[in-house]
């Protein structure tokens, strides 16, 4: 069963296959500049059978001490997955219209809950050639349970204690990493020692993921145990996904990322 990415053709076959494992779809479209964007475009049209997974309401807790998009309460997320008709044996596919920036978060969270058979739609909604649906009804409830986590997490205190020895990977754009621009957070810059590998660099010009070999070349020099972060822990998951596509070991993710890091002025920052 797919556990990184799937093509639109694979998804279409999976949805149509009788008697096979049930394929379920999550529409993760979102906009940091417009909190209603995801709901609005979902109502206008989505892949048939998809359920809308809202970045702020479903895939994160309210902003606070954990940054702008803290990890959601796992019990609440499990309840939502059940309400969306998802069960333990299902194949999950997440998609968005932002190169996987938000679908990658859903992919990582499902693996955080121990669900292995989850993938991101390569190319996003633009790759889908079938009809769209405006049906927003809920299916019969599923039976989803939390299992042993498949991901690795690191918190701020551990990063501080290992600073200088860690291979930190920042998924934000270069101007934000450099501190020349900061449209979202109140402090600009990055964690000392980090390298800037924007998540967009995992994609080709058509918005599809690069080949495994190309992604391996992009990340291989980081060493055995990199730590992925970004502005709020969302697009960092895109780099995690890219490393898994490349066949590299599971990296650690810092969920709070820059938006949490800057809440404590004693933590070192560049510039």
N, C-alpha and C positions, 0 to 999 in steps of 0.2 A: 504494500500500500504506500502511496506517495507520502513522504515526510519532509519535503523541502519545497519544491515547486511543482506545478502541473501546468500543462498547456490547456488552452481553451478546448482543443479537440478531446483531450483526456477527460476534462470536466464534462463535456457534452456526452461522451460515451458513458461516464460513470453515472450521470443522472438518469440516463436512459436504460441502463443495464437491468434487466429483470432478475430477481432472485439473488443478486450480488449484495455486498455490503451497502448499506444506505449511505449515499453521499449527501451531506448537508453543506449549505453555503452561508457564509457570513459576509454581508455588505458592510465594509469598514470605511466607507468614504467619509471624509471629514475635512475641516479647514480650521486652522488655528485662528484665522481672522474672522470667522463666521461660525458660531457655535451651532447654528441651525442648518448649516449647509448639508450635513449628512442626512438628516431626516427629510429635508426638502427634496434632495435628488433621489433618495430612496423611494419616496412617494411618487415621484415623476416616472420612475421606471428602474427596475432592477432585474437581475438574473432570476428566472422563475424559481420559486421555493426559497429564495434567500431571506434571511432575517437581518434586520439592521442592528449592528453592534456599535453603539455610540462611544466615541473615544472618551468623553468626559463622564458620561453616566454609567457606562458598562465596563470599559476597559481601564478605568482609573478611579481612585477615590478623589474627593475634592482636594484642591490645592491646599497646601499648608506646610507643616514642618518637613514633609517628605518631598517638597518641590512642587512643580506645576502638575505633574501627572503621577502621583504615587501609585504603587501597585494596588489594585482593587482588593477588597476583602474577599478572600477565597471562597468563603461560604456563600456570600452574595453572588459571586460570579458563577459558582456551580448551580445555584438556584436559577439564574438567568439562562444558563445553557439548557437546563431541563425544560424551562418554559419555552425555549426555542425549538423543542422537539429533539434535542441531541442526546444520544446515548453512547455508552462506552465503546460499542463496536463500530460506530459510524466513522466514515471518512469525512473530515472537515476540510473545506476549501475557503480561504479568506481572500477577498479582493478589495481594491480601491481604485481610484483614478489618479493616484499620486506616486506611481512607480513602486508601490508596495510599502510606502512609508508608514501607513497606518495598518495595513493588512499584516505587516511584519510583527507589529505589536500583538495582534490577536494570535498569530502563529506562536509567538514566544510564550504568551500567557497560557495557551492550551497545553504547551509542553511543560510549563511551570506547574500545571495541575496534573501532570503525568500522562497526558494524552499524546501518543506517538503519531497516530495517523492523521496529521494535519499538514496542509500545504498552502502555499500562496499561489494565486493565479498569475502565471507569468504573463506580463503585458497588461494586467489589470482589465478593467471593464472594456477598454478599447479593443482588446483581443477577442472579445466575445462576439460571435457572428450570429447567434440565435436571437430570437425575439426577446423583448423585455416585458416584465409583468408589473402591474400596479397593485397587485393583491398584497395586502398587509396583514392578512389574518394569521393567527398562530396555529401551528399544527398541534396534534395531541402531545402532551408532555412527554419528554424523554426520561431516561434513567442514567444520568451522568454522575460519576463518582470521582472524587479526588484520589489520585494514586501517587506513587513515588515520583517526585519531581525529576524531570529530565534536563533541567537547566542548572546553571551555576550562577550564584549571586554574590556580590561583594558590597559591603556598606562603606560609608565614608571613613569611619574610624580605622578600618583595616587598610584603606588606601593611604591614609595619612601615615600609618605605621610602616608601610612598605614603599612609601614614595621614594623614587630614585631607583628602585629595583623592579618596578612594574612597567610593562609595555602597555601604556594607556593609548586607546584609539578613540579619537573624537570624530563623530559622524556628522558634525555641523559643517557648513560651508566655510571656506578659508577666511573670508572677511570677519566672520563672527569668531572664529578660532583666534585670529590675530588681534581681536579687540578693536578693529577698525569700524565695525558695525555691530549693533546689538538692538534689534527691533522688538525683542520680547522681554528679556530679563533686565533687571536694574543695574547689573554689573557686567562689564564686558571682559573677555579674555578666556583663558583656559587653565586647566590643571597643569602644574609644572611637569615637564617630562613627556607630555602627551604628543602624539603625532596626529596630524589632520588627514583623515581619509573619509571625505564626505560620502554619504551613502549613495548619492547619485552616480558616483564612480563605479558602482557595481552593475550599472545598466549600460546597454548599448544605445545607439541613437533612436531606436524604435521603442525604447522603454522595456526591453526584455533583459533578463539577467545575462551577464557574460558567461562564457563557458566555464566549466570547472577548472580547466587549466589556466585560463586568464585570471580567474579569481584567486587561485592558489598563488599565482605569481604576485598578485597585489598584496596578499596578506602573509605570505610565507616567511618574510624577513622579520616578522614580529616576535618570533620565538614560540615557546610551547604554551604559554599561559597569558595571553593578552586579556585586557579588561576593556570592554566597550562602554562608552558613554556618549551622551549628546547634550541637548538642552534640558530634556526632561525625561529621558529614558525610553522614548518612543522610537526614534529613528536609529538608536543604537542597536535595536533588535534586527534592523535591516543588515547591519554588518555581521551580526551573529548568524543570521540566515545565510548570508553570502559565504561565510567561512564553512558552514555546514555543507553548502552546495559544493564547495571546493574540496570537500573530504577532509578538512582539517578538524582537530579536536574541538570540543565544545568550549568556547571562551567564556569568561565570566562577564556578567553585565552589572553595571552600577545603576540601579533603578532611579535613584534620586537625581543623578547626573548634575550638570552645572547649576540648574535652578535650585537644587538642595545644597550643593557645595558652597555657594556664595552666601547662604544664610548664616554661616559662622565666619565672622571676619578673621578669626585666628587661623583659618585654613589658608595655606599658601596659594597665590594666584598669579598668573602671568597675563598681561603686563603688570 
